[in-house]
Amino acid sequence: MKLLIWKIKMLLMKIRNPKAGYYERMCLVAGYKRSDIDYWLAEEKKIGVYASDAEMREDLCESEVSCWE
Protein backbone atom coordinates (compact mmCIF):
# COMPACT_ATOMS: atom_id res chain seq x y z
CA MET A 1 0.00 0.00 0.00
CA LYS A 2 2.88 2.38 0.82
CA LEU A 3 4.40 1.72 -2.59
CA LEU A 4 1.13 2.54 -4.34
CA ILE A 5 0.79 5.82 -2.43
CA TRP A 6 4.42 6.69 -3.27
CA LYS A 7 3.83 6.04 -6.97
CA ILE A 8 0.69 8.18 -6.97
CA LYS A 9 2.55 11.04 -5.25
CA MET A 10 5.39 10.78 -7.76
CA LEU A 11 2.90 10.84 -10.65
CA LEU A 12 1.23 13.96 -9.24
CA MET A 13 4.63 15.65 -8.90
CA LYS A 14 5.46 14.72 -12.48
CA ILE A 15 2.24 16.40 -13.61
CA ARG A 16 2.76 19.48 -11.42
CA ASN A 17 6.48 19.82 -12.17
CA PRO A 18 7.06 18.44 -15.67
CA LYS A 19 10.60 19.87 -15.93
CA ALA A 20 11.77 18.40 -12.61
CA GLY A 21 14.00 15.37 -12.69
CA TYR A 22 13.38 12.14 -10.82
CA TYR A 23 15.44 13.00 -7.75
CA GLU A 24 14.05 16.51 -7.58
CA ARG A 25 10.53 15.04 -7.55
CA MET A 26 11.58 12.64 -4.80
CA CYS A 27 12.70 15.58 -2.66
CA LEU A 28 9.45 17.41 -3.33
CA VAL A 29 7.40 14.35 -2.35
CA ALA A 30 9.50 13.96 0.80
CA GLY A 31 8.49 17.44 1.95
CA TYR A 32 11.19 19.77 0.67
CA LYS A 33 10.03 22.92 -1.06
CA ARG A 34 11.30 24.32 -4.34
CA SER A 35 12.65 27.25 -2.35
CA ASP A 36 14.83 24.79 -0.37
CA ILE A 37 16.27 23.42 -3.58
CA ASP A 38 16.78 26.95 -4.92
CA TYR A 39 18.68 27.79 -1.72
CA TRP A 40 20.94 24.74 -2.15
CA LEU A 41 21.60 25.80 -5.73
CA ALA A 42 22.48 29.35 -4.69
CA GLU A 43 24.85 28.05 -2.01
CA GLU A 44 26.66 25.85 -4.54
CA LYS A 45 27.03 28.78 -6.90
CA LYS A 46 28.53 30.87 -4.08
CA ILE A 47 31.38 28.41 -3.63
CA GLY A 48 32.04 28.35 -7.36
CA VAL A 49 30.33 25.21 -8.61
CA TYR A 50 28.77 25.98 -11.96
CA ALA A 51 26.70 23.76 -14.21
CA SER A 52 23.37 24.09 -15.89
CA ASP A 53 20.62 24.76 -13.36
CA ALA A 54 18.66 21.63 -14.28
CA GLU A 55 21.73 19.41 -14.01
CA MET A 56 22.82 21.00 -10.75
CA ARG A 57 19.33 20.71 -9.21
CA GLU A 58 19.26 17.02 -10.07
CA ASP A 59 22.74 16.44 -8.62
CA LEU A 60 21.90 18.25 -5.39
CA CYS A 61 18.67 16.32 -4.95
CA GLU A 62 20.39 13.04 -5.77
CA SER A 63 22.97 13.66 -3.06
CA GLU A 64 20.16 14.49 -0.60
CA VAL A 65 18.27 11.32 -1.46
CA SER A 66 21.42 9.20 -1.13
CA CYS A 67 21.77 10.46 2.48
CA TRP A 68 18.34 9.03 3.35
CA GLU A 69 19.49 5.43 3.02
C-alpha positions in Angstrom: 0.0 0.0 0.0 2.9 2.4 0.8 4.4 1.7 -2.6 1.1 2.5 -4.3 0.8 5.8 -2.4 4.4 6.7 -3.3 3.8 6.0 -7.0 0.7 8.2 -7.0 2.5 11.0 -5.3 5.4 10.8 -7.8 2.9 10.8 -10.6 1.2 14.0 -9.2 4.6 15.6 -8.9 5.5 14.7 -12.5 2.2 16.4 -13.6 2.8 19.5 -11.4 6.5 19.8 -12.2 7.1 18.4 -15.7 10.6 19.9 -15.9 11.8 18.4 -12.6 14.0 15.4 -12.7 13.4 12.1 -10.8 15.4 13.0 -7.7 14.0 16.5 -7.6 10.5 15.0 -7.6 11.6 12.6 -4.8 12.7 15.6 -2.7 9.5 17.4 -3.3 7.4 14.3 -2.3 9.5 14.0 0.8 8.5 17.4 1.9 11.2 19.8 0.7 10.0 22.9 -1.1 11.3 24.3 -4.3 12.7 27.3 -2.3 14.8 24.8 -0.4 16.3 23.4 -3.6 16.8 26.9 -4.9 18.7 27.8 -1.7 20.9 24.7 -2.1 21.6 25.8 -5.7 22.5 29.4 -4.7 24.9 28.0 -2.0 26.7 25.9 -4.5 27.0 28.8 -6.9 28.5 30.9 -4.1 31.4 28.4 -3.6 32.0 28.3 -7.4 30.3 25.2 -8.6 28.8 26.0 -12.0 26.7 23.8 -14.2 23.4 24.1 -15.9 20.6 24.8 -13.4 18.7 21.6 -14.3 21.7 19.4 -14.0 22.8 21.0 -10.8 19.3 20.7 -9.2 19.3 17.0 -10.1 22.7 16.4 -8.6 21.9 18.3 -5.4 18.7 16.3 -4.9 20.4 13.0 -5.8 23.0 13.7 -3.1 20.2 14.5 -0.6 18.3 11.3 -1.5 21.4 9.2 -1.1 21.8 10.5 2.5 18.3 9.0 3.4 19.5 5.4 3.0 
